[in-house]
Amino acid sequence: MTKHEEFLWELLHHEIETKAELTHMYFDCFTFIAQTEQLEAFQLHKKQRVESRRKALK
């Protein structure tokens, strides 16, 4: 394997690890929100953030 190929494999491996960590964090946050019965408040907050981003892009 060339050094370039080795570098690409390391980069891909890092990307996969990072996405796995983010997935675990998202799942933990979502589980916490559901267990604390704040799902409706979270969904409202999420909707407001989407609208805010749309306005900022205009």
MOPAC internal coordinates of N, CA, C and O (Angstrom, degrees):
PM7 1SCF
backbone

  N    0.0000 0     0.00 0     0.00 0    0    0    0
  C    1.4492 1     0.00 0     0.00 0    1    0    0
  C    1.5379 1   107.96 1     0.00 0    2    1    0
  O    1.2310 1   121.18 1   -46.78 1    3    2    1
  N    1.3014 1   115.34 1   133.22 1    3    2    1
  C    1.4646 1   119.46 1   180.00 1    5    3    2
  C    1.5308 1   110.18 1   -75.09 1    6    5    3
  O    1.2310 1   121.26 1   -15.07 1    7    6    5
  N    1.3233 1   115.19 1   164.93 1    7    6    5
  C    1.4691 1   119.17 1   178.67 1    9    7    6
  C    1.5247 1   110.56 1   -63.28 1   10    9    7
  O    1.2310 1   120.55 1   144.99 1   11   10    9
  N    1.3156 1   116.55 1   -35.01 1   11   10    9
  C    1.4634 1   120.27 1   178.64 1   13   11   10
  C    1.5286 1   110.77 1   -65.20 1   14   13   11
  O    1.2310 1   120.44 1   135.43 1   15   14   13
  N    1.3233 1   116.76 1   -44.57 1   15   14   13
  C    1.4639 1   120.53 1   178.11 1   17   15   14
  C    1.5313 1   110.96 1   -63.84 1   18   17   15
  O    1.2310 1   121.19 1   139.09 1   19   18   17
  N    1.3258 1   115.32 1   -40.91 1   19   18   17
  C    1.4600 1   119.70 1   178.53 1   21   19   18
  C    1.5243 1   110.80 1   -61.82 1   22   21   19
  O    1.2310 1   120.63 1   137.51 1   23   22   21
  N    1.3282 1   116.40 1   -42.49 1   23   22   21
  C    1.4618 1   121.33 1   177.56 1   25   23   22
  C    1.5257 1   110.48 1   -61.10 1   26   25   23
  O    1.2310 1   119.95 1   135.96 1   27   26   25
  N    1.3371 1   117.70 1   -44.04 1   27   26   25
  C    1.4653 1   121.24 1  -179.69 1   29   27   26
  C    1.5243 1   111.11 1   -63.79 1   30   29   27
  O    1.2310 1   120.02 1   140.49 1   31   30   29
  N    1.3356 1   117.57 1   -39.51 1   31   30   29
  C    1.4565 1   120.59 1   177.81 1   33   31   30
  C    1.5219 1   110.96 1   -64.63 1   34   33   31
  O    1.2310 1   120.50 1   138.70 1   35   34   33
  N    1.3358 1   116.64 1   -41.30 1   35   34   33
  C    1.4647 1   120.08 1   177.99 1   37   35   34
  C    1.5244 1   110.69 1   -64.23 1   38   37   35
  O    1.2310 1   120.50 1   139.64 1   39   38   37
  N    1.3152 1   116.64 1   -40.36 1   39   38   37
  C    1.4560 1   121.32 1   178.22 1   41   39   38
  C    1.5300 1   111.11 1   -63.09 1   42   41   39
  O    1.2310 1   120.66 1   135.39 1   43   42   41
  N    1.3233 1   116.34 1   -44.61 1   43   42   41
  C    1.4622 1   121.74 1   178.00 1   45   43   42
  C    1.5229 1   110.68 1   -62.90 1   46   45   43
  O    1.2310 1   120.30 1   137.16 1   47   46   45
  N    1.3265 1   117.03 1   -42.84 1   47   46   45
  C    1.4557 1   121.42 1   179.37 1   49   47   46
  C    1.5300 1   110.36 1   -61.79 1   50   49   47
  O    1.2310 1   120.40 1   136.35 1   51   50   49
  N    1.3151 1   116.84 1   -43.65 1   51   50   49
  C    1.4652 1   121.14 1   178.05 1   53   51   50
  C    1.5282 1   110.72 1   -61.48 1   54   53   51
  O    1.2310 1   120.44 1   136.82 1   55   54   53
  N    1.3126 1   116.76 1   -43.18 1   55   54   53
  C    1.4711 1   121.95 1   179.21 1   57   55   54
  C    1.5244 1   110.56 1   -60.43 1   58   57   55
  O    1.2310 1   120.34 1   135.71 1   59   58   57
  N    1.3028 1   116.96 1   -44.29 1   59   58   57
  C    1.4679 1   121.49 1   179.98 1   61   59   58
  C    1.5297 1   110.54 1   -63.86 1   62   61   59
  O    1.2310 1   120.32 1   135.73 1   63   62   61
  N    1.3412 1   116.99 1   -44.27 1   63   62   61
  C    1.4609 1   120.18 1   178.55 1   65   63   62
  C    1.5222 1   111.73 1   -62.18 1   66   65   63
  O    1.2310 1   120.52 1   137.96 1   67   66   65
  N    1.3268 1   116.61 1   -42.04 1   67   66   65
  C    1.4560 1   121.43 1  -179.65 1   69   67   66
  C    1.5274 1   110.78 1   -63.02 1   70   69   67
  O    1.2310 1   120.33 1   134.78 1   71   70   69
  N    1.3117 1   116.98 1   -45.22 1   71   70   69
  C    1.4628 1   120.53 1   179.14 1   73   71   70
  C    1.5237 1   111.19 1   -64.94 1   74   73   71
  O    1.2310 1   119.91 1   143.53 1   75   74   73
  N    1.3125 1   117.77 1   -36.47 1   75   74   73
  C    1.4664 1   120.86 1   177.98 1   77   75   74
  C    1.5310 1   110.25 1   -65.16 1   78   77   75
  O    1.2310 1   120.44 1   137.49 1   79   78   77
  N    1.3402 1   116.76 1   -42.51 1   79   78   77
  C    1.4651 1   120.18 1   178.28 1   81   79   78
  C    1.5255 1   110.94 1   -62.85 1   82   81   79
  O    1.2310 1   120.14 1   136.61 1   83   82   81
  N    1.3319 1   117.34 1   -43.39 1   83   82   81
  C    1.4543 1   120.90 1   179.17 1   85   83   82
  C    1.5274 1   111.31 1   -63.99 1   86   85   83
  O    1.2310 1   120.45 1   141.88 1   87   86   85
  N    1.3088 1   116.74 1   -38.12 1   87   86   85
  C    1.4646 1   121.09 1   177.75 1   89   87   86
  C    1.5215 1   110.51 1   -63.33 1   90   89   87
  O    1.2310 1   120.31 1   136.23 1   91   90   89
  N    1.3274 1   117.01 1   -43.77 1   91   90   89
  C    1.4688 1   120.22 1   178.32 1   93   91   90
  C    1.5236 1   110.94 1   -63.92 1   94   93   91
  O    1.2310 1   120.07 1   138.69 1   95   94   93
  N    1.3294 1   117.48 1   -41.31 1   95   94   93
  C    1.4632 1   120.47 1   178.78 1   97   95   94
  C    1.5242 1   110.52 1   -63.21 1   98   97   95
  O    1.2310 1   120.49 1   136.02 1   99   98   97
  N    1.3341 1   116.67 1   -43.98 1   99   98   97
  C    1.4639 1   120.76 1   179.14 1  101   99   98
  C    1.5205 1   110.31 1   -60.81 1  102  101   99
  O    1.2310 1   120.50 1   134.22 1  103  102  101
  N    1.3256 1   116.66 1   -45.78 1  103  102  101
  C    1.4582 1   120.60 1  -179.18 1  105  103  102
  C    1.5314 1   110.85 1   -62.72 1  106  105  103
  O    1.2310 1   120.42 1   136.87 1  107  106  105
  N    1.3331 1   116.81 1   -43.13 1  107  106  105
  C    1.4649 1   120.61 1   178.51 1  109  107  106
  C    1.5293 1   110.81 1   -61.24 1  110  109  107
  O    1.2310 1   120.41 1   135.03 1  111  110  109
  N    1.3247 1   116.82 1   -44.97 1  111  110  109
  C    1.4668 1   120.79 1   179.74 1  113  111  110
  C    1.5261 1   111.03 1   -63.67 1  114  113  111
  O    1.2310 1   120.59 1   134.07 1  115  114  113
  N    1.3136 1   116.48 1   -45.93 1  115  114  113
  C    1.4578 1   120.69 1  -179.07 1  117  115  114
  C    1.5232 1   110.85 1   -63.83 1  118  117  115
  O    1.2310 1   120.03 1   139.16 1  119  118  117
  N    1.3236 1   117.55 1   -40.84 1  119  118  117
  C    1.4599 1   121.87 1   177.94 1  121  119  118
  C    1.5255 1   110.38 1   -63.05 1  122  121  119
  O    1.2310 1   120.44 1   136.27 1  123  122  121
  N    1.3307 1   116.76 1   -43.73 1  123  122  121
  C    1.4618 1   120.76 1   178.59 1  125  123  122
  C    1.5205 1   110.90 1   -61.14 1  126  125  123
  O    1.2310 1   120.72 1   134.80 1  127  126  125
  N    1.3321 1   116.23 1   -45.20 1  127  126  125
  C    1.4665 1   120.98 1   179.81 1  129  127  126
  C    1.5277 1   110.35 1   -60.53 1  130  129  127
  O    1.2310 1   120.41 1   136.02 1  131  130  129
  N    1.3140 1   116.81 1   -43.98 1  131  130  129
  C    1.4639 1   120.63 1  -179.70 1  133  131  130
  C    1.5278 1   111.05 1   -65.90 1  134  133  131
  O    1.2310 1   120.13 1   138.85 1  135  134  133
  N    1.3313 1   117.35 1   -41.15 1  135  134  133
  C    1.4615 1   120.66 1  -178.06 1  137  135  134
  C    1.5268 1   112.23 1   -69.98 1  138  137  135
  O    1.2310 1   120.15 1   151.21 1  139  138  137
  N    1.3234 1   117.32 1   -28.79 1  139  138  137
  C    1.4632 1   119.65 1   179.84 1  141  139  138
  C    1.5208 1   111.67 1   -91.28 1  142  141  139
  O    1.2310 1   121.17 1  -170.45 1  143  142  141
  N    1.3185 1   115.36 1     9.55 1  143  142  141
  C    1.4638 1   123.10 1   177.05 1  145  143  142
  C    1.5315 1   112.31 1    56.12 1  146  145  143
  O    1.2310 1   121.10 1  -139.85 1  147  146  145
  N    1.3234 1   115.50 1    40.15 1  147  146  145
  C    1.4487 1   120.72 1   178.64 1  149  147  146
  C    1.5330 1   111.49 1  -115.07 1  150  149  147
  O    1.2310 1   121.02 1  -157.08 1  151  150  149
  N    1.3155 1   115.65 1    22.92 1  151  150  149
  C    1.4604 1   120.17 1  -176.82 1  153  151  150
  C    1.5286 1   111.63 1   -62.29 1  154  153  151
  O    1.2310 1   119.87 1   136.75 1  155  154  153
  N    1.3288 1   117.86 1   -43.25 1  155  154  153
  C    1.4663 1   120.31 1  -179.77 1  157  155  154
  C    1.5276 1   111.13 1   -63.39 1  158  157  155
  O    1.2310 1   120.39 1   138.03 1  159  158  157
  N    1.3233 1   116.87 1   -41.97 1  159  158  157
  C    1.4687 1   120.56 1   178.87 1  161  159  158
  C    1.5244 1   110.25 1   -64.18 1  162  161  159
  O    1.2310 1   120.60 1   140.89 1  163  162  161
  N    1.3252 1   116.46 1   -39.11 1  163  162  161
  C    1.4642 1   120.40 1   178.56 1  165  163  162
  C    1.5237 1   110.99 1   -65.27 1  166  165  163
  O    1.2310 1   120.26 1   135.97 1  167  166  165
  N    1.3147 1   117.11 1   -44.03 1  167  166  165
  C    1.4605 1   120.40 1   179.61 1  169  167  166
  C    1.5249 1   111.17 1   -62.91 1  170  169  167
  O    1.2310 1   120.11 1   141.12 1  171  170  169
  N    1.3306 1   117.39 1   -38.88 1  171  170  169
  C    1.4549 1   120.91 1   176.49 1  173  171  170
  C    1.5243 1   110.57 1   -64.22 1  174  173  171
  O    1.2310 1   120.53 1   135.53 1  175  174  173
  N    1.3101 1   116.59 1   -44.47 1  175  174  173
  C    1.4710 1   121.44 1   178.00 1  177  175  174
  C    1.5322 1   110.38 1   -59.80 1  178  177  175
  O    1.2310 1   120.61 1   135.79 1  179  178  177
  N    1.3079 1   116.44 1   -44.21 1  179  178  177
  C    1.4680 1   121.91 1   179.91 1  181  179  178
  C    1.5337 1   110.54 1   -61.52 1  182  181  179
  O    1.2310 1   120.60 1   137.12 1  183  182  181
  N    1.3176 1   116.47 1   -42.88 1  183  182  181
  C    1.4630 1   121.15 1   178.65 1  185  183  182
  C    1.5293 1   110.55 1   -63.03 1  186  185  183
  O    1.2310 1   120.55 1   137.75 1  187  186  185
  N    1.3328 1   116.55 1   -42.25 1  187  186  185
  C    1.4614 1   120.63 1   179.17 1  189  187  186
  C    1.5234 1   111.45 1   -64.58 1  190  189  187
  O    1.2310 1   120.16 1   141.95 1  191  190  189
  N    1.3207 1   117.29 1   -38.05 1  191  190  189
  C    1.4747 1   121.25 1   178.29 1  193  191  190
  C    1.5278 1   110.76 1   -65.27 1  194  193  191
  O    1.2310 1   120.01 1   140.02 1  195  194  193
  N    1.3191 1   117.59 1   -39.98 1  195  194  193
  C    1.4639 1   121.14 1   177.89 1  197  195  194
  C    1.5262 1   109.96 1   -62.44 1  198  197  195
  O    1.2310 1   120.41 1   134.03 1  199  198  197
  N    1.3210 1   116.82 1   -45.97 1  199  198  197
  C    1.4639 1   120.88 1   178.96 1  201  199  198
  C    1.5285 1   111.11 1   -63.49 1  202  201  199
  O    1.2310 1   120.53 1   140.67 1  203  202  201
  N    1.3098 1   116.59 1   -39.33 1  203  202  201
  C    1.4580 1   121.24 1   178.61 1  205  203  202
  C    1.5192 1   111.26 1   -63.38 1  206  205  203
  O    1.2310 1   120.41 1   138.41 1  207  206  205
  N    1.3290 1   116.81 1   -41.59 1  207  206  205
  C    1.4756 1   120.57 1   178.59 1  209  207  206
  C    1.5200 1   111.37 1   -65.55 1  210  209  207
  O    1.2310 1   120.68 1   140.33 1  211  210  209
  N    1.3362 1   116.30 1   -39.67 1  211  210  209
  C    1.4664 1   120.24 1   178.44 1  213  211  210
  C    1.5358 1   110.84 1   -61.42 1  214  213  211
  O    1.2310 1   120.96 1   135.69 1  215  214  213
  N    1.3327 1   115.76 1   -44.31 1  215  214  213
  C    1.4703 1   120.19 1   179.57 1  217  215  214
  C    1.5194 1   110.82 1   -64.29 1  218  217  215
  O    1.2310 1   120.53 1   141.50 1  219  218  217
  N    1.3206 1   116.59 1   -38.50 1  219  218  217
  C    1.4661 1   120.74 1  -179.57 1  221  219  218
  C    1.5229 1   111.65 1   -66.30 1  222  221  219
  O    1.2310 1   120.32 1   148.62 1  223  222  221
  N    1.3243 1   116.99 1   -31.38 1  223  222  221
  C    1.4661 1   120.82 1  -178.91 1  225  223  222
  C    1.5288 1   112.48 1   -76.99 1  226  225  223
  O    1.2310 1   120.35 1   160.00 1  227  226  225
  N    1.3269 1   116.93 1   -20.00 1  227  226  225
  C    1.4737 1   120.58 1  -178.29 1  229  227  226
  C    1.4805 1   112.45 1   -78.75 1  230  229  227
  O    1.2310 1   120.10 1   180.00 1  231  230  229

